[in-house]
Amino acid sequence: KQACLFKKIYVYYGSETGKSFRFATRLASDFGDVGLGPAPLDELPLRVDDLKADDLIIIITSTYGKGHAPTNATNFAKKMQALPVILSHPVNFLVFALGNSAYLNTFASFGYEVHQ
């Protein structure tokens, strides 16, 4: 078994058609015992104080239509805005954003919003 830099890896997804969910499911299973999830993005608890320095949050999300959040992620941005501007400790996270290139002006824009 290969060593991992993180003790827990939480995988969350925002998906309208199921593609982000499939990526999240595969990724969580690839992490074995340290991978937790996947769970819809709206279920992310956002209790930053519960996260440890050796935890990682992975967010895989699509952008629906012209820059909208997927149905199971619509409340996430509101929750994020309620977080304190200065956190008590760093939070390790990454965002994998998916989108439809037919929407040039809003391609993967919800993923960008999540990253902010």
Salt bridges, closest charged atoms under 4 A:
ASP30 OD1 - ARG26 NE 3.20
ASP33 OD2 - LYS1 NZ 3.49
ASP50 OD2 - ARG47 NE 2.92
ASP54 OD2 - LYS7 NZ 3.90
